[in-house]
Amino acid sequence: MSSNDDKQPDATPEVAPAEAAAEAAAVCNNNPTREGRAKQTNGQSETVEDAPAVKDAPKSEDVHGKEAGSGQLKTPEDEHGNSKVASEESAHQNKEEATDVNAHEHENMKQHNNEEATSPQEGTAAEIPNEITFAAHEDSAIADDGDERSIVAPGFMFIAGPDYTGTGIFTGYDSNAEEDNIDDEGGIIFEGFLPEDDPSRRRRQRNSSRAESGGARGVRRSTRERVQRLIDNAITLDDSAVTPILMDEEGNNGSRRSDSSGDDEVVKSGNPPWFLPLVVLVLAACVILAIALPLSLRGESENEAPDTTASLSDADCLLGEVDVRFELAKSILSSITSPDLLEDESTPQGKAIRWIVCDDSISVQLLENQDPVSGNLPKQKHGFRLGGDAGEAQVIRRYILAVFSYSTSQVSPWNDSLNFLSADLHECNWHRNYTRGNFPFGDFDPVGVFCIIDKGELSSPISFTEQILLNDEIYPLRYLELNLRIDNNLNGPLPLEIGHLMDCKAIGLENNLRLTGPLPQTMGNMTSLFSMALILNGPDFGGELPSSLFQLKNLAYITILGNLGKNWSLPTNAQVGDDTQLEQIVLKNNFSGEIPPWLAKLKQLQTLDLSMNNFQGAIPEAIGDLSSVKYLNLLGNNLTGALPSSLGKLPAIEVLILGNNALQGELPASIGNLRTLQLLDVGSNEMVSTIPSSFANLESLKYLVLESNRFNGTVDVLESMKNLTVLLIRSNSFSGALPDGLFSGTSDNVVVDIGDNKFTDELPSSFANMSNLVSLIGAKNSFVDSSTMEDVCDNAALLVMDCDACECCEVCCDGENDGVCDFQLDVRTLLGYDCGTWFAYCLQGTEYFAGFGIH
């Protein structure tokens, strides 16, 4: 599409609707009667010409209605001025008297336009290059967003004025042009503006004409018929009114020059035309519309949220040029989208490609400037480090984001457009800045698409906010992030195309309850993807994770938790390469099925959190091959069977949480080999055994949870654990006395729950000097009272013992008050399990235990 942006006039001041209506009415009142309305009889043309000439030419602002919001007609050869706005010469060159009727008026208008050639007025006209054909511009129009966009019409360039709010169809002719300048293809029609024509009807009519009449010929005929119909209802800005088009039986433009010998009659100046009453009615309707339409549009603009989704009507496109752009875009995009989907304008893909070729000024500029030799699009300024600077890459990127927008707003629009589908903004500017306290980089949270500078261009470190670029004008870009971690009413499925967003480093989707469907299998193509977080989304969102996701070489973090969907699962098989960089997998979202053995192939994996799901079956023996794992959490599933001995082969393990399952069998002695282990939880299972003697080697162990099983025997081996600070072993069958050296090696706060066992004797004497003993729960055992107990009463913030063993206790278990006898701590809260790998920062302190009020 041709453009003339460098010559656009300055925007005119905004005009109040009432003033605009008055000006529009003035334009209508200045509209003369139409001349040259043609009739076609037996193949011969009979022209009726309006006789009265306008004696005093209206002034430019009156004729052209500058404040009526009509916009401005402008040609690419603007340096020649807006010349020759005048009435049309007589249709019959051999009728000199008809020419004389308007000759004086023609001269006055030419002189008037020449005086104002340096300041183009709205509604003026001049020639444009002959290579612009009618077929290429049959649908020229202005979108109703008020943007100053250049629209090529047959014979004109239309520049929307600042007050224009309509969607009219614009075309025209130079009323003072030589007749030989009139294009046989219908390129010259009239000057002014026409009422809106339904774009969908035009599209159907074009398709029908091609099918019935054979391609472009039928299109031209149907187009001329439509133009003639529009002319009959035109609002013109030209005092010389409208000159009709003559058409033969084939729909071709007839000559405006008469070949008749003089049979045609010309109405003289003093004779009023027969259709004058009709013109009066049209003028009255014009006045009403001029008053009502601006008020209506003003009300919509003030009361409705702006619609940032670009119009998909092909009224914004020009037939011919858009066809070329569409085919070029389709050839570029067909590598990631089926051509059938691109052709179907009802699909998100069909809508997106039409936005690309019709409304997206950045993509249109790239597509229109394809190199004719190489076939390549112009390069971007700098582009992305991975995706490069090819223009094709930017078109694909904007298309993918457009598909994402359309696909996730099928039921209702987003709460915040986030600048998506902003045709004049680089896609790195499609975001808004939010403030949230839980964002990793502080309160600043750019929601939408934001891009990070390639740090290779920097000579010194800069802050996170300084790394965000809105375009690639100055620096190359390293990657982009799709950050939608707000409640933005995303609805519908994630499209397959999202998997081809090559420069995307991170995806975050949070609090969007109307997302549906599984993750696309194409996500395995996202070679730059480093992090993916899907949190607190809706009940219809989820499915089997794409196996290709686990093959990405740069993907390090996968987080899926708190979503309401219940059909999540891991793939049964996945081809995992040795170069996979996955470091953290957190899946806490009703995942079901068995834990697949292929997870053990993730050699760089440091965190595997599959807690609070519905995994079933046994823990795979291959789990011991996770040579880098430090945090393994399988809490709260339906796992059965015995613990695999291969757990003892985890050389880097620090946290092993296997509680709240249905595990059976014994504690593997191999666990004693885990010298880096700090937390072991196998509580709330069905295990039966003693504590292996090899546990004496767990020199780094701080937190031991064995509660609610059927373990038995003594706990003497615990004396060797010099760093032990939390011991939760209630509801088992342990017996004997507590070892004297228990907890003697630590200065940290000590929490002990040994209730509901078979312990005997006094408490160890070392407990008397433990000022760091903040909690001791020992009810439902067979301890005896001692002086040590008095010291414990003074030190512990929370103390629950049997009444027979603790005379100093204000509250104790006497066998009847079940609330005290069965009191136990919430392990998940106590040890900060909900904080994941940061559990150590969430451990409960003295205030937590004192809050129970039991002493």
Secondary structure, DSSP 8 states (H G I E B T S, - for coil): ----GGG---------HHHHHHHHHHHHHH------EEEEETTEEEEE------SS---HHHHHTGGGT--EEE-S-GGG-S--------S-TT-HHHHHHHHHHHHHHHHHHHHTTTS--TT------TT--SGGGTT-B--TT----EEEETTEEEE--TT-----EE----TTS-GGGS-TTS----SSEE----HHHHHHHHHHHHHHHTTHHHHHHHHHHHHHHHHHT-B---TT-----EE-TTS-EE-SS--SSS------TTS--TTHHHHHHHHHHHHHHHHHHHHHHHHHHHHS----S----GGGS-TTHHHHHHHHHHHHHTTTS-HHHHH-TTSHHHHHHHIIIII-HHHHHHHHT--TTT------SS-BTTTBS-HHHHHHHHHHHHHHHHHTBSSS--SS-TTTT-TTS-GGG-EEEEE-TTSTTSSEEEEEEEEEE-GGG-SS---HHHHEES-SSSS-EEEEEEEE-S----EEE--GGGGG-TTEEEEEEES-TEEEB---GGGGG-TT--EEEEES--TTB--B--GGGGG-SS--EEEEES-S-S--B--S-----TT----EEEEES--EEE--GGGGG-TT--EEE--SSEEEE---GGGGG-TT--EEE--SSEEEEE--GGGGG-TT--EEE--SSEEEE---GGGGG-TT--EEE--SSEE-----GGGGG-TT--EEE--SS--EE--GGGGG-TT--EEE--SSEEEE---TTTTTT--S-EEEE--SSEEEE---GGGGG-TTEEEEE--SSEE---HHHHHHHHH-SEEE-BGGG-TT-SS-B-SS-HHHHT----HHHHTTGGGGGGGGGG---HHHHHTT---
